[in-house]
Amino acid sequence: MKQKVKVLVVLIFISMSFLFSGCATKVAVQMLQPAKYHQASLTKTVAVLPFSGKGGPEFSSEIESVISGVTIDGNPYFNLVDRVMLDKAISEMKLSTSGLIEPATAVKLGKMVQAQGIYTGSVSVANTKDQRYTERREECERIEQKYNPKTKENENTGRCLSWRRWTVNCVKRTANFSAVPKLIAVETGRVFYSQNISGNANAAGCEDGTPPSDEHTLLGQAKAQALKTFRNDIAPYYQTSMIKIMESNDKISVSLAKDKLKEGVNWADKKRLDAACNSWGEAYNLAPNSPSLLYNLGVCAESRADFKAALDLYKKADNELGKPDDDITLAILRADNAVKNQKKLEEQVKSMAN
């Protein structure tokens, strides 16, 4: 399926308080980024063979779930070969149901199931380890009391006269997971993707409190980290950037322009960037050299996924300010990277799974 690429931008407006800088309005911009491994992202129809190693077959099923769950604009990104068809082909070729295969074998198998690529791989680490330790506890057994002549009663002074102390047994549990998925191109036998993906998780608990998470839960958390890395490696993914709105009146001499700048900031703070951009546009007509207005209009362009316009506005803001500014520098780098990624992203998304 061919479709025109859309870079989705989701805006969330957040007012944040900072210890030294007071209140600053920030905008969270979520943008679609290209997959980290371009050739893997272009291989749309794939099959997944059982992985070797401890828990390999189960992990390959989780790899399948990740691949089948990737969507862009609500449409599936990959075509996953039916498991029944794949198992039948494996049986006909008398292949092992768990283990790595040679590229030549992958090519033959891929052609049988009409796949563009075959994922195979191995699980190298899947374990949990317990580290036992102790913690000391104490509680007051007897508090000093003194007679209060006003109330004619004994009252606690807060001073502990005797303590009860003891030791409890505790456990720190750590889970580690590591696997190497490999994508073999059916047409050429080339390896398009081969990376070590890993994750870890830990929890601790004592016998007098909440126990640590069980081995299965922790290992699942560790695998989830590895699977997230895999997902971002092979398909476009979303990344959120926090962008601060500028409020300085530098190079604004017209009172109405100052009012419009402030009005726009207030609109943005109320989750109305559309109205904010209109106000800043009106202010810009009166003060075209304002770094704040140029920068804020760059944020507006970036929110529309017009990254070339955003980059141009950010650079103009930088020139007008005439001195280094961390927010403008980050904005220029972000917009420049988005412009460079645009072609790659369009190529990745233009031919979606049917």
C-alpha positions as CSV (number, residue, x, y, z in Angstrom):
1,M,0.0,0.0,0.0
2,K,1.4,3.4,-1.0
3,Q,0.6,6.3,1.2
4,K,1.7,9.8,1.6
5,V,4.0,10.1,4.5
6,K,2.6,12.0,7.5
7,V,4.8,13.1,10.4
8,L,2.4,13.1,13.3
9,V,3.0,15.8,15.9
10,V,1.1,15.5,19.1
11,L,1.2,18.6,21.3
12,I,0.9,18.6,25.1
13,F,1.2,21.9,26.9
14,I,2.7,21.9,30.3
15,S,3.4,24.7,32.7
16,M,6.5,23.8,34.8
17,S,7.9,25.6,37.8
18,F,11.7,25.8,38.1
19,L,13.6,26.5,41.3
20,F,15.6,29.4,39.9
21,S,13.9,30.5,36.7
22,G,10.3,30.8,37.8
23,C,7.5,29.6,35.7
24,A,8.2,28.7,32.0
25,T,5.7,27.4,29.5
26,K,6.8,24.3,27.7
27,V,5.4,22.3,24.9
28,A,5.9,18.6,24.4
29,V,6.3,17.8,20.7
30,Q,6.1,14.1,19.7
31,M,7.6,13.5,16.3
32,L,8.0,10.4,14.2
33,Q,11.6,9.3,13.8
34,P,13.0,7.0,11.2
35,A,14.0,3.5,12.2
36,K,17.6,3.1,13.3
37,Y,18.3,0.4,10.7
38,H,17.0,1.5,7.3
39,Q,17.3,-1.7,5.4
40,A,15.5,-3.6,8.1
41,S,12.6,-1.1,8.1
42,L,12.2,-1.5,4.3
43,T,11.8,-5.3,4.6
44,K,8.1,-5.3,5.1
45,T,7.0,-9.0,4.6
46,V,8.9,-11.1,7.2
47,A,8.8,-14.5,8.9
48,V,10.2,-15.3,12.4
49,L,11.9,-18.6,13.1
50,P,12.2,-20.0,16.6
51,F,15.3,-18.6,18.4
52,S,17.9,-20.9,19.9
53,G,18.9,-20.7,23.5
54,K,17.1,-20.7,26.9
55,G,13.5,-19.5,26.3
56,G,14.3,-18.9,22.6
57,P,11.1,-20.2,21.1
58,E,9.0,-18.1,23.6
59,F,11.1,-15.0,22.8
60,S,10.7,-15.5,19.0
61,S,6.9,-15.4,19.7
62,E,7.4,-12.1,21.5
63,I,9.4,-10.8,18.5
64,E,6.5,-11.7,16.3
65,S,4.1,-9.8,18.6
66,V,6.3,-6.7,18.4
67,I,6.5,-6.9,14.6
68,S,2.8,-7.4,14.1
69,G,2.0,-4.6,16.6
70,V,3.9,-1.9,14.7
71,T,1.4,0.6,13.2
72,I,1.8,4.0,11.6
73,D,-1.4,6.2,11.3
74,G,-3.3,3.2,12.5
75,N,-2.1,1.0,9.6
76,P,0.1,-2.1,10.0
77,Y,3.7,-1.5,9.1
78,F,4.8,-5.1,8.5
79,N,3.3,-8.2,7.0
80,L,4.0,-11.2,9.2
81,V,4.0,-14.6,7.5
82,D,1.3,-16.9,8.9
83,R,2.7,-19.2,11.6
84,V,0.9,-22.3,10.1
85,M,2.4,-21.7,6.7
86,L,5.9,-21.2,8.2
87,D,5.7,-24.3,10.3
88,K,4.6,-26.3,7.3
89,A,7.6,-25.0,5.3
90,I,10.0,-25.8,8.1
91,S,8.6,-29.3,8.3
92,E,9.0,-29.8,4.6
93,M,12.6,-28.7,4.7
94,K,13.2,-30.8,7.8
95,L,14.7,-27.9,9.7
96,S,15.3,-27.8,13.4
97,T,12.4,-26.1,15.2
98,S,14.9,-24.2,17.3
99,G,18.2,-22.9,16.1
100,L,20.0,-20.6,13.7
101,I,20.0,-21.3,10.0
102,E,22.4,-20.5,7.3
103,P,21.6,-17.6,4.9
104,A,21.2,-20.0,2.0
105,T,18.6,-22.0,3.9
106,A,16.9,-18.8,4.9
107,V,16.7,-17.7,1.3
108,K,15.1,-21.0,0.3
109,L,12.7,-21.0,3.2
110,G,11.8,-17.3,2.5
111,K,10.9,-18.0,-1.1
112,M,8.6,-20.9,0.0
113,V,6.6,-18.6,2.3
114,Q,6.9,-15.6,0.0
115,A,8.8,-13.5,2.6
116,Q,11.2,-10.7,1.9
117,G,13.2,-11.4,5.1
118,I,13.6,-14.1,7.7
119,Y,14.3,-13.3,11.3
120,T,16.3,-15.8,13.2
121,G,18.5,-15.5,16.3
122,S,19.5,-16.7,19.7
123,V,19.0,-15.9,23.3
124,S,22.3,-15.7,25.1
125,V,21.3,-14.6,28.6
126,A,18.0,-15.1,30.4
127,N,18.5,-15.5,34.1
128,T,17.8,-14.1,37.6
129,K,20.2,-13.8,40.5
130,D,19.4,-13.3,44.2
131,Q,21.8,-11.4,46.5
132,R,20.9,-11.8,50.2
133,Y,21.7,-9.2,52.8
134,T,20.4,-8.0,56.1
135,E,18.9,-4.8,57.4
136,R,18.8,-3.6,61.0
137,R,15.5,-2.5,62.6
138,E,14.8,-0.7,65.9
139,E,11.9,0.6,67.9
140,C,11.5,2.3,71.2
141,E,10.2,0.0,74.0
142,R,9.9,2.6,76.8
143,I,9.5,6.4,76.6
144,E,10.5,8.6,79.5
145,Q,7.5,10.2,81.3
146,K,7.4,13.2,83.6
147,Y,4.6,14.5,85.8
148,N,2.9,17.7,84.6
149,P,1.6,19.7,87.5
150,K,-0.8,21.7,85.3
151,T,-2.5,18.6,83.9
152,K,-1.7,16.5,87.0
153,E,-0.8,13.6,84.6
154,N,2.4,11.9,83.4
155,E,3.3,12.9,79.9
156,N,5.8,11.5,77.4
157,T,8.9,13.6,77.0
158,G,9.8,12.0,73.6
159,R,13.0,10.6,75.1
160,C,13.5,6.8,74.6
161,L,14.8,5.0,77.6
162,S,15.1,1.6,76.0
163,W,15.3,0.2,72.5
164,R,14.5,-3.1,70.9
165,R,16.9,-3.9,68.0
166,W,16.9,-6.8,65.6
167,T,18.0,-7.9,62.1
168,V,15.8,-9.0,59.2
169,N,16.7,-11.0,56.1
170,C,16.4,-9.3,52.7
171,V,16.8,-10.2,49.1
172,K,17.9,-8.1,46.0
173,R,16.8,-9.9,42.9
174,T,18.3,-9.0,39.5
175,A,17.2,-10.2,36.1
176,N,19.3,-10.0,32.9
177,F,18.3,-10.7,29.4
178,S,20.2,-10.6,26.1
179,A,19.5,-11.8,22.6
180,V,20.8,-11.4,19.0
181,P,18.0,-11.2,16.4
182,K,19.2,-11.4,12.8
183,L,17.3,-10.4,9.6
184,I,18.4,-12.3,6.5
185,A,17.2,-10.8,3.1
186,V,15.6,-13.5,1.0
187,E,16.5,-12.1,-2.3
188,T,20.2,-11.7,-1.7
189,G,21.0,-13.7,1.5
190,R,22.6,-10.6,3.0
191,V,22.2,-9.9,6.7
192,F,20.3,-6.6,7.0
193,Y,20.2,-6.5,10.8
194,S,22.1,-8.2,13.5
195,Q,22.3,-6.6,16.9
196,N,22.6,-7.5,20.5
197,I,19.5,-6.3,22.4
198,S,19.5,-6.5,26.2
199,G,17.7,-5.4,29.3
200,N,17.8,-5.7,33.1
201,A,15.5,-5.3,36.0
202,N,15.9,-5.5,39.8
203,A,13.8,-5.4,42.9
204,A,14.5,-5.8,46.6
205,G,12.4,-6.7,49.7
206,C,12.7,-7.9,53.2
207,E,10.9,-10.5,55.2
208,D,9.0,-8.0,57.3
209,G,7.7,-6.0,54.3
210,T,6.9,-6.5,50.6
211,P,8.9,-9.3,49.0
212,P,10.8,-8.6,45.7
213,S,9.1,-9.3,42.4
214,D,9.2,-12.9,41.3
215,E,11.7,-14.2,38.7
216,H,9.2,-14.4,35.9
217,T,8.0,-10.8,36.4
218,L,11.5,-9.4,36.5
219,L,12.7,-11.4,33.5
220,G,9.6,-10.1,31.7
221,Q,10.6,-6.5,32.5
222,A,14.2,-7.1,31.3
223,K,12.9,-8.7,28.0
224,A,10.5,-5.7,27.5
225,Q,13.6,-3.4,27.5
226,A,15.2,-5.5,24.8
227,L,12.1,-5.7,22.7
228,K,11.7,-1.9,22.8
229,T,15.2,-1.5,21.5
230,F,14.4,-4.0,18.7
231,R,11.1,-2.2,17.8
232,N,12.9,1.2,17.4
233,D,15.7,-0.5,15.4
234,I,13.4,-1.9,12.7
235,A,10.5,0.6,12.4
236,P,9.8,4.4,12.7
237,Y,9.2,5.4,16.3
238,Y,8.0,8.4,18.2
239,Q,10.3,10.7,20.2
240,T,9.2,13.5,22.5
241,S,11.0,16.8,22.8
242,M,10.3,19.4,25.4
243,I,10.3,22.9,23.9
244,K,10.3,26.1,26.0
245,I,8.4,29.2,24.8
246,M,10.4,32.4,24.9
247,E,8.9,35.5,26.5
248,S,11.6,38.2,26.3
249,N,10.7,41.6,24.9
250,D,14.2,42.1,23.4
251,K,14.0,44.1,20.2
252,I,10.3,44.8,20.6
253,S,9.6,48.5,20.8
254,V,5.9,48.6,19.9
255,S,3.6,48.2,22.9
256,L,1.0,46.2,20.9
257,A,3.6,43.7,19.8
258,K,4.7,43.2,23.5
259,D,1.0,42.6,24.4
260,K,0.6,40.1,21.5
261,L,3.7,38.2,22.6
262,K,2.3,37.9,26.1
263,E,-1.1,37.1,24.8
264,G,0.4,34.2,22.8
265,V,2.2,32.9,25.8
266,N,-1.0,32.9,27.8
267,W,-2.8,31.1,25.0
268,A,0.0,28.5,24.9
269,D,-0.3,28.1,28.7
270,K,-4.0,27.4,28.2
271,K,-3.3,24.6,25.7
272,R,-4.2,26.7,22.7
273,L,-1.1,26.8,20.5
274,D,-3.3,27.6,17.4
275,A,-4.4,30.9,19.0
276,A,-0.9,31.5,20.4
277,C,0.6,31.2,16.9
278,N,-1.9,33.7,15.6
279,S,-1.0,36.2,18.3
280,W,2.7,35.8,17.6
281,G,2.2,36.2,13.9
282,E,0.4,39.5,14.5
283,A,3.3,40.6,16.8
284,Y,5.9,39.6,14.2
285,N,4.4,41.9,11.7
286,L,5.1,44.8,14.1
287,A,8.5,43.5,15.4
288,P,10.1,41.2,12.8
289,N,13.5,41.3,14.5
290,S,12.4,39.9,17.8
291,P,14.3,36.7,18.7
292,S,11.4,35.5,20.9
293,L,8.8,35.9,18.2
294,L,11.0,34.3,15.6
295,Y,11.8,31.4,17.9
296,N,8.1,30.9,19.0
297,L,7.0,31.0,15.4
298,G,9.7,28.3,14.8
299,V,7.9,26.2,17.4
300,C,4.7,26.7,15.6
301,A,6.2,25.5,12.3
302,E,7.8,22.5,14.1
303,S,4.4,21.6,15.5
304,R,3.0,21.5,12.0
305,A,5.9,19.3,10.9
306,D,7.2,22.1,8.6
307,F,10.8,21.5,9.7
308,K,12.5,23.5,6.9
309,A,10.5,26.6,8.0
310,A,11.2,25.9,11.6
311,L,14.9,25.6,11.0
312,D,14.9,28.9,9.1
313,L,13.1,30.7,11.9
314,Y,15.3,29.3,14.6
315,K,18.4,30.4,12.7
316,K,17.0,33.9,12.3
317,A,16.3,34.0,16.0
318,D,19.9,33.0,16.7
319,N,21.2,35.7,14.4
320,E,19.0,38.4,15.9
321,L,19.9,37.4,19.5
322,G,23.6,37.6,18.7
323,K,24.7,35.5,21.6
324,P,24.5,31.8,22.5
325,D,21.2,30.5,23.9
326,D,20.7,26.9,24.9
327,D,17.1,26.6,23.8
328,I,17.7,28.1,20.4
329,T,20.8,25.9,19.9
330,L,18.8,22.8,20.8
331,A,16.0,23.9,18.5
332,I,18.4,24.3,15.5
333,L,19.9,20.9,16.1
334,R,16.5,19.3,16.5
335,A,15.0,20.9,13.3
336,D,18.1,20.3,11.3
337,N,18.0,16.6,12.3
338,A,14.3,16.4,11.3
339,V,15.1,17.9,7.9
340,K,17.8,15.3,7.3
341,N,15.6,12.5,8.4
342,Q,12.6,13.5,6.3
343,K,13.8,11.7,3.1
344,K,14.7,8.5,5.0
345,L,11.4,8.6,6.9
346,E,9.4,9.0,3.7
347,E,11.1,6.1,2.1
348,Q,10.4,3.9,5.2
349,V,6.7,4.8,5.3
350,K,5.7,5.1,1.7
351,S,5.3,1.4,1.2
352,M,3.2,0.1,4.1
353,A,2.0,-3.4,4.7
354,N,-1.3,-4.3,3.1
